[in-house]
């Protein structure tokens, strides 16, 4: 996830997995996705852009010190939907 090359769907999926397994903080995932999501010089397929949009904001909270806006259950659902979209 430290590469300067545009990530593919495998790398994006791995980011979701790493967050869910606790190997990557939500803040780090948000910053990583934001770097790619906001780069107007890149082109994305629909699943890639959709998934990066979710990751870029994965660290949002209801308020300071409060629970995440999107809990682990929802993140797992996003991961499952990404995997489904990859097969379409």
Secondary structure, 3 states (H helix, E strand, C coil): CCCCCCCCHHHHHHHHHHHHHCCCCHHHHHHHHHHHHCCCCCCCCHHHHHHHHHHCCCCCECCCCCCECCCHHHHHHHHHHHHHHHHC
